Amino acid sequence: MAKKKFTWQFNGYDSLKIAEHQMNHLKEFFEREKIEILDIGSKKINEFVSISFVIADEKFEETIKNALKPHFISKD
């Protein structure tokens, strides 16, 4: 199975809190769409930039891309 990493970037002083909150919405979407989450997380890049990410099977790329508009998509 080929995997893709879908990433959302948040900027500002509260970026980590926002990225962590985004994970709740991501989990809800993946559950509703019956898409298996292979990995999910958030990470502080620096004082003002954080990300949230999901790793999933690449066969769901179009569904995720169209519905959730990730900022970055990469091979995992």
PDB file of N, CA, C and O in Angstrom:
ATOM      1  N   MET A   1       0.846  -1.178   0.000  1.00  0.00           N
ATOM      2  CA  MET A   1       0.000   0.000   0.000  1.00  0.00           C
ATOM      3  C   MET A   1       0.890   1.241   0.000  1.00  0.00           C
ATOM      4  O   MET A   1       1.765   1.387   0.854  1.00  0.00           O
ATOM      5  N   ALA A   2       0.663   2.119  -0.951  1.00  0.00           N
ATOM      6  CA  ALA A   2       1.386   3.389  -0.987  1.00  0.00           C
ATOM      7  C   ALA A   2       0.682   4.369  -0.055  1.00  0.00           C
ATOM      8  O   ALA A   2      -0.546   4.412   0.009  1.00  0.00           O
ATOM      9  N   LYS A   3       1.473   5.146   0.659  1.00  0.00           N
ATOM     10  CA  LYS A   3       0.916   6.067   1.646  1.00  0.00           C
ATOM     11  C   LYS A   3       1.233   7.504   1.258  1.00  0.00           C
ATOM     12  O   LYS A   3       2.237   7.787   0.605  1.00  0.00           O
ATOM     13  N   LYS A   4       0.352   8.400   1.678  1.00  0.00           N
ATOM     14  CA  LYS A   4       0.550   9.834   1.484  1.00  0.00           C
ATOM     15  C   LYS A   4       0.407  10.534   2.833  1.00  0.00           C
ATOM     16  O   LYS A   4      -0.365  10.124   3.699  1.00  0.00           O
ATOM     17  N   LYS A   5       1.180  11.602   2.973  1.00  0.00           N
ATOM     18  CA  LYS A   5       1.105  12.439   4.168  1.00  0.00           C
ATOM     19  C   LYS A   5       0.430  13.746   3.768  1.00  0.00           C
ATOM     20  O   LYS A   5       0.895  14.448   2.871  1.00  0.00           O
ATOM     21  N   PHE A   6      -0.666  14.061   4.440  1.00  0.00           N
ATOM     22  CA  PHE A   6      -1.439  15.273   4.196  1.00  0.00           C
ATOM     23  C   PHE A   6      -1.168  16.225   5.355  1.00  0.00           C
ATOM     24  O   PHE A   6      -1.360  15.867   6.517  1.00  0.00           O
ATOM     25  N   THR A   7      -0.719  17.441   5.036  1.00  0.00           N
ATOM     26  CA  THR A   7      -0.265  18.371   6.069  1.00  0.00           C
ATOM     27  C   THR A   7      -0.982  19.713   5.953  1.00  0.00           C
ATOM     28  O   THR A   7      -1.186  20.242   4.860  1.00  0.00           O
ATOM     29  N   TRP A   8      -1.359  20.247   7.121  1.00  0.00           N
ATOM     30  CA  TRP A   8      -1.956  21.569   7.232  1.00  0.00           C
ATOM     31  C   TRP A   8      -1.044  22.414   8.103  1.00  0.00           C
ATOM     32  O   TRP A   8      -0.627  21.971   9.174  1.00  0.00           O
ATOM     33  N   GLN A   9      -0.729  23.619   7.662  1.00  0.00           N
ATOM     34  CA  GLN A   9       0.176  24.505   8.394  1.00  0.00           C
ATOM     35  C   GLN A   9      -0.616  25.641   9.026  1.00  0.00           C
ATOM     36  O   GLN A   9      -1.518  26.205   8.406  1.00  0.00           O
ATOM     37  N   PHE A  10      -0.270  25.968  10.262  1.00  0.00           N
ATOM     38  CA  PHE A  10      -0.921  27.050  10.990  1.00  0.00           C
ATOM     39  C   PHE A  10       0.142  28.019  11.482  1.00  0.00           C
ATOM     40  O   PHE A  10       1.213  27.613  11.931  1.00  0.00           O
ATOM     41  N   ASN A  11      -0.170  29.300  11.391  1.00  0.00           N
ATOM     42  CA  ASN A  11       0.785  30.345  11.753  1.00  0.00           C
ATOM     43  C   ASN A  11       0.216  31.221  12.864  1.00  0.00           C
ATOM     44  O   ASN A  11      -0.995  31.419  12.959  1.00  0.00           O
ATOM     45  N   GLY A  12       1.101  31.736  13.691  1.00  0.00           N
ATOM     46  CA  GLY A  12       0.702  32.641  14.755  1.00  0.00           C
ATOM     47  C   GLY A  12       1.068  32.093  16.119  1.00  0.00           C
ATOM     48  O   GLY A  12       1.511  30.953  16.259  1.00  0.00           O
ATOM     49  N   TYR A  13       0.873  32.928  17.113  1.00  0.00           N
ATOM     50  CA  TYR A  13       1.254  32.585  18.480  1.00  0.00           C
ATOM     51  C   TYR A  13       0.561  31.311  18.974  1.00  0.00           C
ATOM     52  O   TYR A  13       1.178  30.511  19.678  1.00  0.00           O
ATOM     53  N   ASP A  14      -0.712  31.113  18.615  1.00  0.00           N
ATOM     54  CA  ASP A  14      -1.490  29.952  19.067  1.00  0.00           C
ATOM     55  C   ASP A  14      -1.498  28.816  18.048  1.00  0.00           C
ATOM     56  O   ASP A  14      -2.397  27.976  18.077  1.00  0.00           O
ATOM     57  N   SER A  15      -0.530  28.775  17.163  1.00  0.00           N
ATOM     58  CA  SER A  15      -0.554  27.805  16.067  1.00  0.00           C
ATOM     59  C   SER A  15      -0.590  26.357  16.550  1.00  0.00           C
ATOM     60  O   SER A  15      -1.250  25.528  15.923  1.00  0.00           O
ATOM     61  N   LEU A  16       0.090  26.030  17.635  1.00  0.00           N
ATOM     62  CA  LEU A  16       0.085  24.646  18.111  1.00  0.00           C
ATOM     63  C   LEU A  16      -1.293  24.245  18.624  1.00  0.00           C
ATOM     64  O   LEU A  16      -1.755  23.138  18.350  1.00  0.00           O
ATOM     65  N   LYS A  17      -1.951  25.126  19.359  1.00  0.00           N
ATOM     66  CA  LYS A  17      -3.310  24.838  19.845  1.00  0.00           C
ATOM     67  C   LYS A  17      -4.262  24.622  18.673  1.00  0.00           C
ATOM     68  O   LYS A  17      -5.109  23.729  18.704  1.00  0.00           O
ATOM     69  N   ILE A  18      -4.117  25.439  17.654  1.00  0.00           N
ATOM     70  CA  ILE A  18      -4.976  25.316  16.473  1.00  0.00           C
ATOM     71  C   ILE A  18      -4.691  24.000  15.753  1.00  0.00           C
ATOM     72  O   ILE A  18      -5.624  23.307  15.346  1.00  0.00           O
ATOM     73  N   ALA A  19      -3.426  23.651  15.594  1.00  0.00           N
ATOM     74  CA  ALA A  19      -3.056  22.394  14.931  1.00  0.00           C
ATOM     75  C   ALA A  19      -3.591  21.194  15.707  1.00  0.00           C
ATOM     76  O   ALA A  19      -4.086  20.238  15.110  1.00  0.00           O
ATOM     77  N   GLU A  20      -3.495  21.240  17.031  1.00  0.00           N
ATOM     78  CA  GLU A  20      -4.016  20.143  17.850  1.00  0.00           C
ATOM     79  C   GLU A  20      -5.532  20.049  17.731  1.00  0.00           C
ATOM     80  O   GLU A  20      -6.080  18.948  17.668  1.00  0.00           O
ATOM     81  N   HIS A  21      -6.214  21.189  17.700  1.00  0.00           N
ATOM     82  CA  HIS A  21      -7.673  21.193  17.544  1.00  0.00           C
ATOM     83  C   HIS A  21      -8.074  20.669  16.161  1.00  0.00           C
ATOM     84  O   HIS A  21      -9.079  19.972  16.027  1.00  0.00           O
ATOM     85  N   GLN A  22      -7.300  21.000  15.152  1.00  0.00           N
ATOM     86  CA  GLN A  22      -7.569  20.521  13.793  1.00  0.00           C
ATOM     87  C   GLN A  22      -7.608  18.996  13.746  1.00  0.00           C
ATOM     88  O   GLN A  22      -8.374  18.417  12.975  1.00  0.00           O
ATOM     89  N   MET A  23      -6.789  18.348  14.565  1.00  0.00           N
ATOM     90  CA  MET A  23      -6.768  16.878  14.578  1.00  0.00           C
ATOM     91  C   MET A  23      -8.130  16.306  14.951  1.00  0.00           C
ATOM     92  O   MET A  23      -8.507  15.250  14.443  1.00  0.00           O
ATOM     93  N   ASN A  24      -8.882  16.980  15.831  1.00  0.00           N
ATOM     94  CA  ASN A  24     -10.227  16.510  16.180  1.00  0.00           C
ATOM     95  C   ASN A  24     -11.118  16.470  14.943  1.00  0.00           C
ATOM     96  O   ASN A  24     -11.831  15.494  14.713  1.00  0.00           O
ATOM     97  N   HIS A  25     -11.071  17.525  14.160  1.00  0.00           N
ATOM     98  CA  HIS A  25     -11.889  17.591  12.945  1.00  0.00           C
ATOM     99  C   HIS A  25     -11.426  16.567  11.909  1.00  0.00           C
ATOM    100  O   HIS A  25     -12.246  15.972  11.211  1.00  0.00           O
ATOM    101  N   LEU A  26     -10.126  16.368  11.813  1.00  0.00           N
ATOM    102  CA  LEU A  26      -9.603  15.366  10.882  1.00  0.00           C
ATOM    103  C   LEU A  26     -10.089  13.972  11.269  1.00  0.00           C
ATOM    104  O   LEU A  26     -10.528  13.206  10.411  1.00  0.00           O
ATOM    105  N   LYS A  27     -10.013  13.642  12.549  1.00  0.00           N
ATOM    106  CA  LYS A  27     -10.477  12.332  13.019  1.00  0.00           C
ATOM    107  C   LYS A  27     -11.955  12.134  12.699  1.00  0.00           C
ATOM    108  O   LYS A  27     -12.356  11.057  12.258  1.00  0.00           O
ATOM    109  N   GLU A  28     -12.767  13.171  12.918  1.00  0.00           N
ATOM    110  CA  GLU A  28     -14.199  13.086  12.619  1.00  0.00           C
ATOM    111  C   GLU A  28     -14.430  12.813  11.137  1.00  0.00           C
ATOM    112  O   GLU A  28     -15.240  11.957  10.781  1.00  0.00           O
ATOM    113  N   PHE A  29     -13.726  13.530  10.278  1.00  0.00           N
ATOM    114  CA  PHE A  29     -13.883  13.347   8.834  1.00  0.00           C
ATOM    115  C   PHE A  29     -13.494  11.935   8.415  1.00  0.00           C
ATOM    116  O   PHE A  29     -14.239  11.276   7.689  1.00  0.00           O
ATOM    117  N   PHE A  30     -12.339  11.469   8.866  1.00  0.00           N
ATOM    118  CA  PHE A  30     -11.861  10.148   8.466  1.00  0.00           C
ATOM    119  C   PHE A  30     -12.800   9.052   8.966  1.00  0.00           C
ATOM    120  O   PHE A  30     -13.023   8.061   8.271  1.00  0.00           O
ATOM    121  N   GLU A  31     -13.344   9.222  10.150  1.00  0.00           N
ATOM    122  CA  GLU A  31     -14.303   8.243  10.670  1.00  0.00           C
ATOM    123  C   GLU A  31     -15.576   8.247   9.832  1.00  0.00           C
ATOM    124  O   GLU A  31     -16.086   7.189   9.464  1.00  0.00           O
ATOM    125  N   ARG A  32     -16.085   9.435   9.532  1.00  0.00           N
ATOM    126  CA  ARG A  32     -17.317   9.559   8.746  1.00  0.00           C
ATOM    127  C   ARG A  32     -17.146   8.974   7.348  1.00  0.00           C
ATOM    128  O   ARG A  32     -18.061   8.337   6.825  1.00  0.00           O
ATOM    129  N   GLU A  33     -15.978   9.186   6.741  1.00  0.00           N
ATOM    130  CA  GLU A  33     -15.712   8.700   5.386  1.00  0.00           C
ATOM    131  C   GLU A  33     -15.175   7.269   5.351  1.00  0.00           C
ATOM    132  O   GLU A  33     -14.939   6.709   4.280  1.00  0.00           O
ATOM    133  N   LYS A  34     -14.987   6.687   6.537  1.00  0.00           N
ATOM    134  CA  LYS A  34     -14.479   5.311   6.664  1.00  0.00           C
ATOM    135  C   LYS A  34     -13.109   5.153   5.992  1.00  0.00           C
ATOM    136  O   LYS A  34     -12.862   4.192   5.262  1.00  0.00           O
ATOM    137  N   ILE A  35     -12.230   6.122   6.260  1.00  0.00           N
ATOM    138  CA  ILE A  35     -10.856   6.091   5.766  1.00  0.00           C
ATOM    139  C   ILE A  35      -9.953   5.801   6.956  1.00  0.00           C
ATOM    140  O   ILE A  35     -10.004   6.495   7.972  1.00  0.00           O
ATOM    141  N   GLU A  36      -9.135   4.779   6.822  1.00  0.00           N
ATOM    142  CA  GLU A  36      -8.235   4.405   7.914  1.00  0.00           C
ATOM    143  C   GLU A  36      -7.108   5.428   8.057  1.00  0.00           C
ATOM    144  O   GLU A  36      -6.457   5.800   7.081  1.00  0.00           O
ATOM    145  N   ILE A  37      -6.896   5.871   9.292  1.00  0.00           N
ATOM    146  CA  ILE A  37      -5.775   6.753   9.616  1.00  0.00           C
ATOM    147  C   ILE A  37      -4.595   5.871   9.979  1.00  0.00           C
ATOM    148  O   ILE A  37      -4.671   5.092  10.930  1.00  0.00           O
ATOM    149  N   LEU A  38      -3.509   5.984   9.233  1.00  0.00           N
ATOM    150  CA  LEU A  38      -2.305   5.210   9.532  1.00  0.00           C
ATOM    151  C   LEU A  38      -1.455   5.907  10.585  1.00  0.00           C
ATOM    152  O   LEU A  38      -0.777   5.248  11.374  1.00  0.00           O
ATOM    153  N   ASP A  39      -1.489   7.228  10.602  1.00  0.00           N
ATOM    154  CA  ASP A  39      -0.810   8.024  11.627  1.00  0.00           C
ATOM    155  C   ASP A  39      -1.420   9.414  11.602  1.00  0.00           C
ATOM    156  O   ASP A  39      -1.878   9.885  10.561  1.00  0.00           O
ATOM    157  N   ILE A  40      -1.424  10.064  12.752  1.00  0.00           N
ATOM    158  CA  ILE A  40      -1.953  11.423  12.865  1.00  0.00           C
ATOM    159  C   ILE A  40      -1.161  12.126  13.947  1.00  0.00           C
ATOM    160  O   ILE A  40      -0.729  11.503  14.917  1.00  0.00           O
ATOM    161  N   GLY A  41      -0.973  13.424  13.778  1.00  0.00           N
ATOM    162  CA  GLY A  41      -0.239  14.145  14.802  1.00  0.00           C
ATOM    163  C   GLY A  41      -0.168  15.629  14.531  1.00  0.00           C
ATOM    164  O   GLY A  41      -0.650  16.130  13.515  1.00  0.00           O
ATOM    165  N   SER A  42       0.452  16.317  15.479  1.00  0.00           N
ATOM    166  CA  SER A  42       0.725  17.740  15.324  1.00  0.00           C
ATOM    167  C   SER A  42       2.154  17.976  15.784  1.00  0.00           C
ATOM    168  O   SER A  42       2.707  17.198  16.561  1.00  0.00           O
ATOM    169  N   LYS A  43       2.742  19.054  15.297  1.00  0.00           N
ATOM    170  CA  LYS A  43       4.147  19.318  15.597  1.00  0.00           C
ATOM    171  C   LYS A  43       4.394  20.819  15.554  1.00  0.00           C
ATOM    172  O   LYS A  43       3.928  21.516  14.653  1.00  0.00           O
ATOM    173  N   LYS A  44       5.127  21.298  16.535  1.00  0.00           N
ATOM    174  CA  LYS A  44       5.537  22.698  16.558  1.00  0.00           C
ATOM    175  C   LYS A  44       6.825  22.828  15.750  1.00  0.00           C
ATOM    176  O   LYS A  44       7.826  22.186  16.065  1.00  0.00           O
ATOM    177  N   ILE A  45       6.799  23.649  14.719  1.00  0.00           N
ATOM    178  CA  ILE A  45       7.964  23.856  13.863  1.00  0.00           C
ATOM    179  C   ILE A  45       8.871  24.923  14.476  1.00  0.00           C
ATOM    180  O   ILE A  45      10.084  24.744  14.573  1.00  0.00           O
ATOM    181  N   ASN A  46       8.266  26.026  14.882  1.00  0.00           N
ATOM    182  CA  ASN A  46       8.975  27.081  15.608  1.00  0.00           C
ATOM    183  C   ASN A  46       7.952  27.850  16.434  1.00  0.00           C
ATOM    184  O   ASN A  46       6.805  27.418  16.549  1.00  0.00           O
ATOM    185  N   GLU A  47       8.342  28.964  17.001  1.00  0.00           N
ATOM    186  CA  GLU A  47       7.463  29.707  17.905  1.00  0.00           C
ATOM    187  C   GLU A  47       6.130  30.097  17.270  1.00  0.00           C
ATOM    188  O   GLU A  47       5.123  30.210  17.969  1.00  0.00           O
ATOM    189  N   PHE A  48       6.114  30.301  15.964  1.00  0.00           N
ATOM    190  CA  PHE A  48       4.918  30.799  15.297  1.00  0.00           C
ATOM    191  C   PHE A  48       4.358  29.890  14.209  1.00  0.00           C
ATOM    192  O   PHE A  48       3.403  30.274  13.535  1.00  0.00           O
ATOM    193  N   VAL A  49       4.908  28.718  14.019  1.00  0.00           N
ATOM    194  CA  VAL A  49       4.439  27.809  12.969  1.00  0.00           C
ATOM    195  C   VAL A  49       4.288  26.403  13.540  1.00  0.00           C
ATOM    196  O   VAL A  49       5.201  25.874  14.174  1.00  0.00           O
ATOM    197  N   SER A  50       3.112  25.802  13.303  1.00  0.00           N
ATOM    198  CA  SER A  50       2.855  24.414  13.690  1.00  0.00           C
ATOM    199  C   SER A  50       2.107  23.730  12.560  1.00  0.00           C
ATOM    200  O   SER A  50       1.516  24.384  11.701  1.00  0.00           O
ATOM    201  N   ILE A  51       2.142  22.407  12.573  1.00  0.00           N
ATOM    202  CA  ILE A  51       1.425  21.636  11.558  1.00  0.00           C
ATOM    203  C   ILE A  51       0.578  20.560  12.223  1.00  0.00           C
ATOM    204  O   ILE A  51       0.851  20.132  13.345  1.00  0.00           O
ATOM    205  N   SER A  52      -0.440  20.141  11.516  1.00  0.00           N
ATOM    206  CA  SER A  52      -1.129  18.890  11.825  1.00  0.00           C
ATOM    207  C   SER A  52      -1.030  18.048  10.562  1.00  0.00           C
ATOM    208  O   SER A  52      -0.985  18.577   9.451  1.00  0.00           O
ATOM    209  N   PHE A  53      -0.996  16.730  10.744  1.00  0.00           N
ATOM    210  CA  PHE A  53      -0.830  15.850   9.587  1.00  0.00           C
ATOM    211  C   PHE A  53      -1.593  14.550   9.784  1.00  0.00           C
ATOM    212  O   PHE A  53      -1.895  14.139  10.904  1.00  0.00           O
ATOM    213  N   VAL A  54      -1.891  13.924   8.662  1.00  0.00           N
ATOM    214  CA  VAL A  54      -2.503  12.599   8.633  1.00  0.00           C
ATOM    215  C   VAL A  54      -1.782  11.796   7.563  1.00  0.00           C
ATOM    216  O   VAL A  54      -1.484  12.312   6.485  1.00  0.00           O
ATOM    217  N   ILE A  55      -1.504  10.543   7.860  1.00  0.00           N
ATOM    218  CA  ILE A  55      -0.967   9.625   6.862  1.00  0.00           C
ATOM    219  C   ILE A  55      -2.059   8.611   6.554  1.00  0.00           C
ATOM    220  O   ILE A  55      -2.626   7.992   7.455  1.00  0.00           O
ATOM    221  N   ALA A  56      -2.346   8.451   5.258  1.00  0.00           N
ATOM    222  CA  ALA A  56      -3.409   7.553   4.813  1.00  0.00           C
ATOM    223  C   ALA A  56      -3.010   6.926   3.481  1.00  0.00           C
ATOM    224  O   ALA A  56      -2.050   7.351   2.838  1.00  0.00           O
ATOM    225  N   ASP A  57      -3.765   5.912   3.087  1.00  0.00           N
ATOM    226  CA  ASP A  57      -3.554   5.249   1.800  1.00  0.00           C
ATOM    227  C   ASP A  57      -3.758   6.258   0.675  1.00  0.00           C
ATOM    228  O   ASP A  57      -4.703   7.047   0.705  1.00  0.00           O
ATOM    229  N   GLU A  58      -2.872   6.231  -0.315  1.00  0.00           N
ATOM    230  CA  GLU A  58      -2.943   7.208  -1.401  1.00  0.00           C
ATOM    231  C   GLU A  58      -4.204   7.075  -2.249  1.00  0.00           C
ATOM    232  O   GLU A  58      -4.536   8.002  -2.987  1.00  0.00           O
ATOM    233  N   LYS A  59      -4.912   5.958  -2.167  1.00  0.00           N
ATOM    234  CA  LYS A  59      -6.135   5.813  -2.967  1.00  0.00           C
ATOM    235  C   LYS A  59      -7.220   6.805  -2.535  1.00  0.00           C
ATOM    236  O   LYS A  59      -8.190   7.018  -3.262  1.00  0.00           O
ATOM    237  N   PHE A  60      -7.057   7.411  -1.351  1.00  0.00           N
ATOM    238  CA  PHE A  60      -8.019   8.395  -0.858  1.00  0.00           C
ATOM    239  C   PHE A  60      -7.567   9.832  -1.109  1.00  0.00           C
ATOM    240  O   PHE A  60      -8.191  10.773  -0.618  1.00  0.00           O
ATOM    241  N   GLU A  61      -6.486  10.006  -1.871  1.00  0.00           N
ATOM    242  CA  GLU A  61      -5.911  11.343  -2.070  1.00  0.00           C
ATOM    243  C   GLU A  61      -6.924  12.342  -2.620  1.00  0.00           C
ATOM    244  O   GLU A  61      -7.033  13.448  -2.090  1.00  0.00           O
ATOM    245  N   GLU A  62      -7.656  11.991  -3.648  1.00  0.00           N
ATOM    246  CA  GLU A  62      -8.608  12.932  -4.252  1.00  0.00           C
ATOM    247  C   GLU A  62      -9.707  13.316  -3.269  1.00  0.00           C
ATOM    248  O   GLU A  62     -10.074  14.487  -3.180  1.00  0.00           O
ATOM    249  N   THR A  63     -10.232  12.348  -2.534  1.00  0.00           N
ATOM    250  CA  THR A  63     -11.278  12.620  -1.547  1.00  0.00           C
ATOM    251  C   THR A  63     -10.776  13.590  -0.493  1.00  0.00           C
ATOM    252  O   THR A  63     -11.446  14.572  -0.173  1.00  0.00           O
ATOM    253  N   ILE A  64      -9.597  13.314   0.046  1.00  0.00           N
ATOM    254  CA  ILE A  64      -9.024  14.159   1.098  1.00  0.00           C
ATOM    255  C   ILE A  64      -8.678  15.538   0.545  1.00  0.00           C
ATOM    256  O   ILE A  64      -8.977  16.557   1.168  1.00  0.00           O
ATOM    257  N   LYS A  65      -8.052  15.564  -0.618  1.00  0.00           N
ATOM    258  CA  LYS A  65      -7.635  16.832  -1.227  1.00  0.00           C
ATOM    259  C   LYS A  65      -8.835  17.736  -1.502  1.00  0.00           C
ATOM    260  O   LYS A  65      -8.790  18.930  -1.207  1.00  0.00           O
ATOM    261  N   ASN A  66      -9.890  17.184  -2.057  1.00  0.00           N
ATOM    262  CA  ASN A  66     -11.058  17.986  -2.413  1.00  0.00           C
ATOM    263  C   ASN A  66     -11.850  18.446  -1.197  1.00  0.00           C
ATOM    264  O   ASN A  66     -12.368  19.562  -1.180  1.00  0.00           O
ATOM    265  N   ALA A  67     -11.948  17.601  -0.186  1.00  0.00           N
ATOM    266  CA  ALA A  67     -12.767  17.935   0.980  1.00  0.00           C
ATOM    267  C   ALA A  67     -12.026  18.776   2.011  1.00  0.00           C
ATOM    268  O   ALA A  67     -12.615  19.670   2.618  1.00  0.00           O
ATOM    269  N   LEU A  68     -10.753  18.502   2.214  1.00  0.00           N
ATOM    270  CA  LEU A  68     -10.031  19.105   3.339  1.00  0.00           C
ATOM    271  C   LEU A  68      -8.971  20.127   2.940  1.00  0.00           C
ATOM    272  O   LEU A  68      -8.462  20.850   3.797  1.00  0.00           O
ATOM    273  N   LYS A  69      -8.633  20.200   1.666  1.00  0.00           N
ATOM    274  CA  LYS A  69      -7.681  21.190   1.153  1.00  0.00           C
ATOM    275  C   LYS A  69      -6.372  21.249   1.953  1.00  0.00           C
ATOM    276  O   LYS A  69      -6.034  22.301   2.495  1.00  0.00           O
ATOM    277  N   PRO A  70      -5.635  20.138   2.032  1.00  0.00           N
ATOM    278  CA  PRO A  70      -4.353  20.180   2.745  1.00  0.00           C
ATOM    279  C   PRO A  70      -3.389  21.156   2.065  1.00  0.00           C
ATOM    280  O   PRO A  70      -3.441  21.359   0.852  1.00  0.00           O
ATOM    281  N   HIS A  71      -2.518  21.749   2.863  1.00  0.00           N
ATOM    282  CA  HIS A  71      -1.541  22.694   2.321  1.00  0.00           C
ATOM    283  C   HIS A  71      -0.408  21.976   1.595  1.00  0.00           C
ATOM    284  O   HIS A  71       0.163  22.504   0.640  1.00  0.00           O
ATOM    285  N   PHE A  72      -0.087  20.764   2.055  1.00  0.00           N
ATOM    286  CA  PHE A  72       0.993  19.984   1.457  1.00  0.00           C
ATOM    287  C   PHE A  72       0.584  18.518   1.383  1.00  0.00           C
ATOM    288  O   PHE A  72      -0.093  18.009   2.276  1.00  0.00           O
ATOM    289  N   ILE A  73       1.001  17.841   0.311  1.00  0.00           N
ATOM    290  CA  ILE A  73       0.806  16.401   0.166  1.00  0.00           C
ATOM    291  C   ILE A  73       2.147  15.824  -0.258  1.00  0.00           C
ATOM    292  O   ILE A  73       2.768  16.299  -1.208  1.00  0.00           O
ATOM    293  N   SER A  74       2.586  14.798   0.455  1.00  0.00           N
ATOM    294  CA  SER A  74       3.874  14.187   0.123  1.00  0.00           C
ATOM    295  C   SER A  74       3.788  12.678   0.277  1.00  0.00           C
ATOM    296  O   SER A  74       2.901  12.159   0.955  1.00  0.00           O
ATOM    297  N   LYS A  75       4.721  11.979  -0.360  1.00  0.00           N
ATOM    298  CA  LYS A  75       4.816  10.533  -0.178  1.00  0.00           C
ATOM    299  C   LYS A  75       5.367  10.276   1.209  1.00  0.00           C
ATOM    300  O   LYS A  75       6.228  11.009   1.695  1.00  0.00           O
ATOM    301  N   ASP A  76       4.869   9.239   1.835  1.00  0.00           N
ATOM    302  CA  ASP A  76       5.390   8.906   3.161  1.00  0.00           C
ATOM    303  C   ASP A  76       6.249   7.674   3.086  1.00  0.00           C
ATOM    304  O   ASP A  76       6.782   7.231   4.103  1.00  0.00           O
TER     305      ASP A  76
END
